[in-house]
Amino acid sequence: GINAEYGVCIVLRYILSSGNKVLREYELDAFLATALSPQLHCGPSFLYKITPGVRLTARGCTIAHLFVRGVETVLLANDACNYPIGLRFCFIGNFFDGKLFQQKLGQCRANM
């Protein structure tokens, strides 16, 4: 069956194929690192501890917003197509967290 990572891939593929160079390579790496991070499954108490030392940027917030809007579109299409992606995989917390993304984005930017 289809799982949550497919939704991530669908959204990132759409963003990358838009014709505009919307994402930089390290930003794509940050999205993938976030989606595949075992830290997502450590529970909310772990994710809330990330905030100190994580530098929020306007760019990071903008591309995270773009990504979440893309996920919402995929979920709408999923609903219209009778849920080929199972509902248990549609919870965005299974593959994205804004604080974790900002942390990964900072790490990926530093490693360019």
Secondary structure, 3 states (H helix, E strand, C coil): CECHHHHHHHHHHHHHCCCCCCCCHHHHHHHHHHHCCHHHHCCHHHHHCCCCCCCCCHHHHHHHHHHHHHHHHHHHHHHHCCCCECHHHCCHHHCCCHHHHHHHHHHHHHCC
